[in-house]
Amino acid sequence: MKIKSSFSVILFLLFFTSFINGQNIDKNFVEPPREFSVMPFWFWNDTLKADEILRQIKDFDDHGVYGFVIHPRMGLPIGMDFLSEEMLSLMKVAIEEAERRNMKVILYDEGSYPSGSCEGQVVAKNPAHAARGLAKIDLETGEKPVLEDGWNLVTVLQRPNGKQMAVVEQPSNGHIRGIHWVDEAKGKEDLPPAGDILNPEAVSSFIELVYDRFADNFKPYFGKTVLAVFTDEPDPLGRGSKRGIVPGNKKLLPQINKILGYDFTPYFSDLWYEDHENWEQHRKDYHRAIAICLEENYYGRLSKWCESHGIALTGHPAGSMDLGAQKYFQIPGQDLVWRYVEPGEKALNGQHSTMAKNASSAMVHLNRRRNSNELYGAYGHNLTYDEMVWLANWCFVRGQNLLYPHAFYYSIRGARYDERPPDVGPHAKWWSNYKGYADACRRLSWLNTDSRQVCEIAVLGDANWLPDRSAKVFFQNQKDFNYLELTHLINDATVDKSGVHIAGMNYKAVILDGLQIIPDNIKPILNKLAENDQLIIFKDSPFISTFPKAKVAQTGAELNAETEKLIQPDIFLSPSSENIRYRHVIKEGVHYYILFNEQETSVTTKISVPVKGNQWWLDEFTAKATLAQKGQKITFQPHELKLLMVKEN
């Protein structure tokens, strides 16, 4: 009788715990809406058949994948051109099936990449719209430049050393990767010519050939089943352009001069030589101006088209640090490929370590709902399931909430198997267990969407450069931050004694680290922050004397200490650990802490947070909750993510 009684008590406690946990977990965490699914690149890379398209979509659905990016890719049969009537009809088959299954679709704007060519159709329509650039011709005294057909003389100038040179505009000979093999056995690819995406007329042609064609065929699905159009790492010169050529053309010079506020013509030689005292500044100025021209002439045009048609522009710029271009994406994004990031040093160091925070910071400051990452591309056949999960968690703990796995292959026949591998979907050895990964990603994407980030640190960046040194310090000390592009300080932020206010964020600590250029109209704002004790600057900054009242840090430890004088720590680890990354969001009044052991050694520590209330550990793979015991030491296995939920009393 006593055994029965004890057994009944245990059953009751199990039921009670399960009931209490069930009452406390948001039902949308348990089963998030399908819009938060991973949306893989789906390589259409072989002879396409409607019944096979339907079969693969069902297979996606069965494995927890509720959306996809239709990506025409190397391996399509010769004769099926990008956006031919046959291809468009098969796209419609896929879109209609997605609609029937409550799945989402993103359209890809090129065949195959980088964007802006329509698989060479822009140039076929008008050869003058091929990608162009600027080159130099060194001249002897009195010599005149010899121009080939299609070249335009920009200027002839005398260098400071007395030598003469000409600057000419000419075709870059750049190309894109196409969708056909000329010789599959030898891996010889069709290489369509790249379009001149700095030229508004060429961009108009691209829009007409691609975007308008999408609207003509799929407009009833826009904003419902079709969420966005993906533009992929546009390059003004194209791939494989002539050596020594730089982006630009003669017609752009007035736009460049307007952006820079001075006539760049006398300084053209600084693009190739170190002629003038400020040659490095001139070179940076020029490339900054070209980036802005690309934003205005390409990204801005596509963004307006998408907005006017009720869908989003998604995808990513060419560079991991390209923050300025994100303003034109309704879904800012980045590109995690070629093993740019891996466990270890690459996770925290170098330009690519900034990309996830680049996109998520843009989402916050631009009041966007989502931000994305195209990940796993060209990570190789040696990519493991554990690495796949690690890379996703690397993105999530940095605030990303839409993943485009690269890629699900329609076919792995022949050379397709080795075309920017691996297949991370149906042909992967982990496909039978994929749903657990897909569900976990869906829950973490839901968590990072429509939630409020708890963060009081802004790290200043430029349109095309972001510091990784200060970022590393904050990651290793569990202090969340966002990258703040300098232009926000004059365009849409306010500064007062309590800090920088933008898009619902209040930054009490602003970090100036590594920037070499600060526009004059921003310096008074930074001085105001310094006077309010809110600006921290590294001692090696060239602006150390410009902001004499700023707090100065010489080392990472000093930066961390100075920051703690301005903000209250949001989480405490005892003992401390540099392994653990952290993100704290509030969603519908509930606090969630994403904690990720990014390194390959285990960590045992006691975790405490200032928020008072009941705590649960949530499992992102199963949605199960375990009541947390306050003050208990927790062990993080290598590369383990843990999710702590706190409901305030």
N, C-alpha and C positions, 0 to 999 in steps of 0.2 A: 504493500500500500504506500509505503514511504517512497519507493522507487517510482511508482506511478505519479505520486504528488510532485516529486522533483522533476520528472520528465514533463509534466504539465506546466510547471513553472518555466522551464527552459523554452518550451514551445511558445508560451505566452510572451516571454521576453523577446524571442526572435520575431514573433508576429508584431509586437508593440514597436520594436526597433525599426522593423521594415515599414510599418505604418507611419511612424514619425518621420523616417527618412523620406518616404514617398510623399508625405505632406509638404516637405520642405524643399524638394527639388522642383525647379521649374519644369513643367511638362515639355516646354520647348527645348530644354536641355536634353531630356530623355529622347525626344523625337523632333529634332529641329525641322523647320520648313525646308523643302527641297531646294529653295533658292541658295542655300548655304553649301550645297554640294561642291566637291571638287569638279572642275570642268576641264577635262584633259584635251590637249591637242589631239585630234583624231586625224591621223595621217591618211588621206585618200591617196594611195600610192601604187595602185594597180588597176587592172580592168575592173570597173565598177559595175555592180549588178544590184538592182533594187532589192531583190530578196535577201541578198547578203547584207546590205545596209540595214534592213529591218531586223535581221537576225542579230547583228552586232549591237544594235541599239537595245534590244531585249536583254542581251547579255550584260550590257552596262547596267541597265535597270536592276537586274537580278543581283548585281554585286554592289549596290549602293551608290552608283554613279548616276546622277540625275540631270546631267547636262554635258555639253561638249562644244569644242571649237572645231568647226569644219575647216580643215587645213589641207588644201590641194598641195601635193608634195611630189618630190622626185620619185619617179616610177610609174606615173600615169602613162597610158599608151600614147604614142605619137598619133596625132589626129584629134585627141581631146585637149583642146586649148582651154586656158583659164577663162571661165565664165562663158564657155560655148553654150549653145542651147541644150546640148546633152548634159553638160555639167549642171546647169541651172535646174534642169528638170529633176536630176537626182538629188540636188540640194533640197528641192521642194519635197521630195519623198521623205528625206530625213527630218525636215522641219515639221511636216504634217504628222509624222510618227511621234516626234517629240511632243507636239501639242497634245496628241491623243494620250500620251503617257504622263502628262504633267511634268515634262522635262524642259530644260532651257537650252537655247542655242546661241552661240556667238559666231558671227561671220568673219572670216579672215580676208583681208583686202588685197592679197597678193598671191602670185603663183611663182616662186614660193617666198623668198625674202632676199634682201630688205625691201620694204614697201616703197611704192611710188612709180612703178613701171607698168603695172598690169601685164606682167609676163612679156614685156617688150612692146605691147600694143601702143603705148604712148608715143614711142619713137617711130613705130611703123606708121602711125597716123601723121606724124610730123617729125622728120629727122632732126630738125632744129631743136627739138625738145629732149635730146640726149643729154646726159649729165655733162656738165662743163666745170672748168676750174681755171685757176690762174697759174701761169708758169713764168719763169724768168729766162731772158736771153742776155748773156753777157756780151757786150759790144766793145770793139776796138774804137779808138778815138775817130769820130766822124763816120763810123759805120752805121748803116741803117738796118733795122731788123727786117728779116725776110719772113713774110707771113705765108703760111700755107692756106689752102682753101678751108673756109670755116673758122679761121682764126680772126680775132679782133684785137687791135692794139689798144691797150688801156693807157699806157704812158711810157715815155722815155725819160729817165732821170739820171742825174749825176750823183754818184755815191760820195760820201764824205772823203773817201780816199782818192777821189778824182776820176775813178773809173765810171764808165757808163753802163747802163743796163736797160733793157726794155721789159715791161710786164705785158704779157699777152693772155687773152682769154682763148681757151681752146677746148675741144672735147676731152673729157677725162679718160675716155675708153673704159669707164667702169661698167660693171655688169651686175646682175643679180643671179642668184641660184634659181634655175627654172624648175619645171616639173617633168622634164623628159630626159632620159638618157639617150645620147647619140650612139653610144656603144656601152651597153650595160656590162658586158664581160670585162671591159677595161676600165669601167667606172667613169667614162667620159661623159660629162654633163652638157646639156644645152645651157648656154649662158646668155640670156636675153639682155639687151642693153638697158642700163639704168636710166631712169628719167631725171630731168633737171628739176628737182623738187625745191630749189631756191627761186625758180622762175614761176611767177603766178599763172602764166598762160599754160605751162606744162602741168601744173597742179590742177588747173581747171579741167584739162583733158583727162587726167587721172580720175578726178571726181566723176566726170561724165561716164567714163568707161567702166568704173567699178561701183561707186556709191549710188549713182543714179540707176544703174542696172539692178543693184540690190533692191532699191525702192520699187522699181518697175515690176519686179517679180515677187517680192516678199513683204510689201508694205502692210498688208493686213495682219501680219504676225509681229510687226514692230512694237516693242514695249510690252509685249505679252510673252510669246514664246521666244522671239528673237530679242535678246537683251542689248546687244552691243555689236560694234564692228571693231576688230582687232587690227591695229597698225603696228608694224614690227620693225624696230630699230632703223628708221630711215637714215640714209647716208647720202649727203649731197654729192659725193664723188662716185658712189657705187663701190662695189667690191673690185679689187684688183686694178685700181686706177694707176695711171702713169706715175712713176717715181718723181718726187719733187714738186708735184702739183698740189695746190691748196684750194680749198673750196672758195667759190666766188665767181662773179662775172661783172662785166663792165656796167651793166644796167643797175647793179646793186650799189654802186659807189655812193650815189646820193643818200640812199637809205643808211648805209654804213656811216657816212659822215654825220648824218642827223643823230644816229644813236650815240656816236662817240662825242659829239659836240665839237669836233675839230676835223679839218681836212686831212685824211689819211694819206693822200697821194704822195707827199714828200717822203713818207716813211715806208713805202712798199718794200724797199730792200731789206728791211728788218724782218720780213717774213722768211728770208733765206740766209741773211748775214747778220752779224752782230755789229751793225754799222754805227748806230747812234748810241749816245750814253744811256738812253732809256729803251734800248732795243727790246728788252724782255717785256717791258710794260706795253710797248706798241704791239708786240706779237700777241700778248694776252688780250689787249683791247680788241684787236682785229677778230680773233676767234670768238670772243664774247659777242661781238657785233654779228658775226655770222650765225651764232646760235640764236640770237634774237630774230634775225631775218628768217631763219628756219621756223621759229615759233610763229611768226606773223604770217609767213607765206605758205606754210604747210600745216602745222599743227592747228593753228587758229582756224583755218578754212575747214578742215575736217571736223573740228570740234563744233563749229557753228552748224555744219550740215547735220551732224548727228543730233544736236540739240533740237534743231527745227523739225527733225523727223521722229522725235520721241524715243530715241535710243541713246546709248552711251558710246563715247569713244573710249576704247580700252586699248591695252597693249603696253608698249614701253619705249622710251627713247633709247638711243644707242649706248649711252654711258651710264655706269652704275651710280655716278655722282650727279647726273643730270636732274637737278631739282627744279630748275626754272621752267622746263617744258611741261612739268606735271600739271600746271594750272589749266592746260587745255584738255586734259583727260577727265571725263566724268568719273572714270575709274582709274586713278593713278596706278602705275605699275612698274615692275622691274623684271629682271631676267637673270636667273640663277643657273648658269650653264658652265660647261667646260671645267667642271670642278673648281670654279671660282672660290667656293667656300666649302670647307671640310672640317671635321672635328680637329681641334688643335689651333695652331697659330692663325690659320686663315679665317677662323671664325670671328676674330677680333681685330685683325690687322690688315691694312691695305684698302684700296679704293672699293673693292667689292664687298668688304665687310660693312659698308655704310648703306647698301642698297635697300634693305628691308625697312630700316628707319627712314630712309628717303621717302619711300612710297607711303608709309603709314603716317609720317609727319605731314605730308602733303594732304592726305585725306582729312586730317584734323583741321589744319589751317585753312583749307579751301572749302570746308563744310561738305565734303563728300561722304557718302555712306560706306563705300567699299574701297579697298585698295588691293592690288593683286601681285602675284609673282608667277612667272613662267619658270618652272624649276625641273631639274633632272636632265635637261638636254645635254647630250654628249658627255654624260658622266661615265659612259662606257659600260660594257657588258659585266664588269666587275662590281657595279653598283649592287649593294645588298639591301635587303628589306630593312634592316636596322638603320642603314644610312638614309634610306628613303624617309623613314619616320623622323630621324634626327633632323634632316633638312626642313621638313615641314614644321617641326617644333621650333627650329631656329627662326623661322618666319613668324610663327604665331606669337612667340614671347616678345617679338619686336612689333607686334600690333597689326600684322597682316591678316586679312580675312577672306581672301579669295585666291585659291590655288589653281593654276593651269598646269597640271602634270604633263611633261613633255617626254613621252607621248604614248598614245595608244595607236598601234600600227594596224591599218586595215589588212596589210599583208606583210609577211616577212620572207616572201619568196625571193630567192637569189640574193642579189646585192642589196635588197631592201633591208635585210637583217642588220647590215653594218652601216646603214645611213643614219648618222648621228644617234647611235644607240644610247640607252637601251629602250626596248618596249617595256614600260612600267605597268602595263595593264594586261590584256587578255593573253598575251604570249609570255608573260613572266611566270616564273615558278611559284610565286606567291599569290597568283590570281584566285585560287580557291579560297584564300583567307582575306581577300581584298576588302570585303565589306567592313571588317573591323577597323581597318585603317580609314576607309572612306567615312564611316560613321564618326570616328574620332575627329577627323578634319572638319566634318560638318558641325560638330558641337563646338569646337574651338572657333570656327568661323562665325557661328551664331553669337558666341560670347563676345567676340571682338567687334561686333556690329551693333549699332544703336545703343552703345554703352558709353559711359563717361570715364575717360582715362584719368587716373590720379597721378598728376605729374606737375612739378613746379620748376623744372629746369629746362632752359632753352639753350641749345648750342648753335651759334650763328654759322651760317653757311652762305655760299654764293650760288649763282644759278648753275654752275658746273663744277663746284668743288665743295667737299664736305670733310671736316676733320675726323680722323679715326682715333687720335691720341686721347682726347678728352672723353670720347665715347667709350673707349676701353676702360677708363677709370670708373665711369659710372656703371657700366655693365658689371664690373668685378666687385663693386660695392653696393649693389642692389639699389641703385638710384635711377629711376626712370627719367627719360629726357626726350625731347623732340628736336629735330633740326629745324631752325627758323631761318628762312631765306631773308637776307638783308632787306630786300625790297618790301617785305611785309611791314617793316618798321615805319615806312612812310606811306604805304598804300592802305592798309586796313588794320593796323594795330594802334592801340593807345598806350601811352606810358605815363605812369604817375608814381607816387611814393610807394605804392604797394607792388609795382612791377610792370610787366608787359601783359596787356590784355588782348587776346585775339581768339575768336571763335570759341568762346566759353572757357578758354584756358587762362590761368593767371601764373605767369612765370616770375618767381621771386628771385631767381638766380639766372643770370645771362652770361654765357661763356664765350669769350673771344679767343680762339685758338687757331693759329696758323694762317688766317686770312692775310693776303698780301695787298688786296685792293679794298678800300672802303670809300664809296662815293662821298663827296663833300657834304651833300645834303643829309647824310645819315650820321655824320660825326656829332652834331649837336645832340641828337637823340641818345647816342651812346654816352656822351658826356653827362647828360641828365641822369642816366642809369648809374654812372659812376658816382655822381654826387649823392645819389640815394643809397649808395653802398650795395648796389645790385649787380654791378659788372665785375666779373673776374677775368683777368687777362694773364696769359702766360708771359713769363719774363723775356722770352726770346722773340716776342712780337715786335714788328717794326713800328707799332703804334703805341709802344709803352709810354712815350713822352706825350702823345696826343691826348691820352686820357689819364692825367696824373693822379686823379682821385680814385681810380679803379683799384680793386684788390688785386694783388699780384701773387701768382703761383709759379714756382720754379719746377716742381715735381708733381707727379700724380697724387702723391699723398697730401701735398699742400693744397692741391685743387679740391680734393675730397674734404679736407678739413675746413677750407674757406666756404665751401658749399654748405656744410653742416651748420655754419653760423647763420645761414640765411633761411634754411628750410628744416623742418622737423623730419627726421627719418620716418619712413612709412612702414618699415619692416626691420626686425632685429634677428640676426642669426648668432647663436651662441653655441659653439665657437663660430667665428666668422669664416667665410669661405669665398674665394674668388671664383669658384666653379659655378655658382648658382646665378642664373639670370632670373629676372622677376618682372612681372607686369601686374598692375592692380587696376581693375575696372569696376565700376558700379553699374549694375544693370537692373532696372526696375526695383531699386532700393536695396539690392543684395550685393555684397562685396565678394569679388572673386579675385584670387591671387594665383596667377600662372607662375609656377616655379620650375625651372628647367636646369638640371645638372648638365651643362654643356660639354663637360670634359669626361675623360676616360677613367677617372678615379672616383670611387664612391665617397659620399659625404654624409657624415652623421652630425646632426646639429639640432638645437632647440630653436623653434621658430615662434616668435611672438609678434603680434600686430597691435597697433593702438586701438583699433576698432573693437568695441566690447560687444560680445554676443555669442551665440552658440555657433560652433564650428563643425564643418564636415569636410572630409576628404572625398572628392568626386573622381570617379574613374571615367576618363573620356572615351574609353573603348566600350565599356559596358553600361555606363550611366548609373552605376551603383554608387551609393553613398555610405561612408563609414564615419560614425561619430568620432570627432577628433578629441583626444585627451590633451587638454592644455598643459603645457610644461613638459610634455613627453618628448624625448629625443626621437627624431625621425631620420631614417637612413634613405638617402637617394642613391640608387644604384647608378653606375655609369650611364650617362645619356638618358636618365629617367626624367619624365615630366610628371609633376604632381599638381593637382588643382585643389586649392583650399577655398571653401565657401564659408562666408561669415554673415549671419543674419543678426543685425543689431538688436539689442534688447529693447 
